[in-house]
Each structure stands twice: as structure tokens, then as C-alpha cells.
Amino acid sequence: MNLSTQLVAFASVLLLFHSSTLASDNELSELEKESGWHLLFNGRSLDGWKCNNGKTIAAPVEDGALVPYKSGGYIIIYDEKFDNFVLKCDVRWEDPRCNSGIFFRVEDPMNPVHTGFEIQVMSGKETGKHQFGAIYDLVATTKNAGRETGEWNTVEVRCDGPSINVKVNGEQVASMNCDEFDQQGVCPDGEKHKFKLNGEPRAVKDFSRVGYLGFQDHGHKVWYKNIKLLKLESPK
């Protein structure tokens, strides 16, 4: 076998491996299936999803994506609670003024702002507690790994006991240990945060470690697809 033939054969093997490990939009790859990933959205129907106020989602599936905008609720949520997991999804927007959020461990769907965590979704290249990839109002991003407006971004959120880690487009951008947020209304860096319960400041350490996940309608059209979740064993 000459060098040219060897290269062609090697390329064929790589192509076969590539096609077996990658999946089309809103599908699981064979590797993901073997690893235990769950597909939460099939790109066609709203099965398993509802508004946080219990209403049926008014916004239709668009171009194989969930659209929280004008859904009829503050967030659209998946109808199952999760505790320890890895969540992956793709998100894009077309207006640079767009603002949305990925919510998780929401204890009370009627009060997601103060009973759950949010990963900020927005345009811009800044870093901070209210920038793309931040754990909203709690942990600032160490870098902004977002792509240009109009392009798809992949967000990964890992919740494992008190530990929360966020990646944007494969890059680590924020992390926290909830147990370190043991002061009511105050972050470990001394800055106040917004979270309250019955009008009183909360300690993030006391947040529920299990809850709903979903996507926010903050007045702009944002698309979400490839929503996948891997359940993790409870930490010992």
C-alpha cells in the first residue's frame, strides 16, 4: 500500500469515527447515549416543557429551537426536578440588546428569581457578575468566551453538591462553592446580592440543591437547542 492509499484509508477511519461520535441537532450521539445523557428537547415538540406559572407555552418551536420569548411565563421549565447534573445547551440571539438566562435548581417555579440560580445570557465582551456566563449576581466571569451576536454559543453547567461550574464554548468562565456563601444577603467578596425570601436576605448556602431548570423570557427573542442533561451521582 503506497502512502497516498494509506492516507485515504486513515481519512476514512477518521470520518467514520467522527460520524459515530457526533449527532445532528437535538439528537444524542452514540457516545452520549452510552454515557447516560438525556435529551430534554427533540427540536419538534414542547413535550415535557411548560411555563413556570403552569400555563402551556404559547411560543411555538422555531427552527428546531425553544423560544422563551412571549411564552406566557417568566421562564419555561422542564417538568422534572434535578439535583446533581451536567446541562449542555446551545443558545443564540440576533439583537445585541438581547438578555436571557439559564435557570436551574429552582425551588419555587412561581418565584424563580429568588429561589434558583441563573447563568446570564447576553451580548458583549465584558466580564462581571451580570455578563455572559456569570452565575448571576453571585460570581463574576473570569473571561468572556461568547461569540459574536447571531452565532450559536454552547453553555455547559455542572452542579455537583455545593459546586457549580460554568463553561462557555468549552472554556471555564465561572465557578462557586455554595457552602462558602453562608452569610445572608452577602457574597464572600463582601458585595451584597439580590436574593431574598419573604422580604429577608438569604444565604445561598441554604438554597435547595434540587429544583427545576429552564430558560428566561426577558423581553427579547432568544433561541435554545441541543438541550442535554447527564445526571450525576449524589456526592458522598
C-alpha angles and dihedrals in degrees: 000000000000125000094260092054091047091053092050091050092048091049090051091053091049091049091050091049092046093051092048095051101042125068136203119254114299093009133105120240119231089254091052091049091050090048093054102254119160124215108223097184127034097198093245112061139031093232110150094016132101141155117277089245090059096256124133111261108262097195114085126228107271126200090341093307140108113245115199092185111113090356092140097251140067089250135005111231138196111244097239134071121236131193114180116018151122114245122195127184142153121233136183140169135188102208115070088216090063118128127182139142143219108229125199141168088027106175098188115031090199089059106033095150094065102026102050146037126261133202109210117239117193147114125271140079100245128111126226145099092295100042131101110298096014121134089241116258091345112064128023123220118256089211139000109242096172122131128229120293110278095031126107118254126197117220124191123190121188119194115184114163107300092347121099122180129180130200126185117197090345096308124114108241108160141011139170144178107223091205089067090060093074099136121091112251094350134099121219088257089062096251119128120244130207101241117122138159120205087350095305125111115258133218109232089217087070095055116119113266090214130055150110128308128212151133129270131237103211097166100281134088113257128167127218127189142154091046106181133166134196115197115222128207115257111264114256 
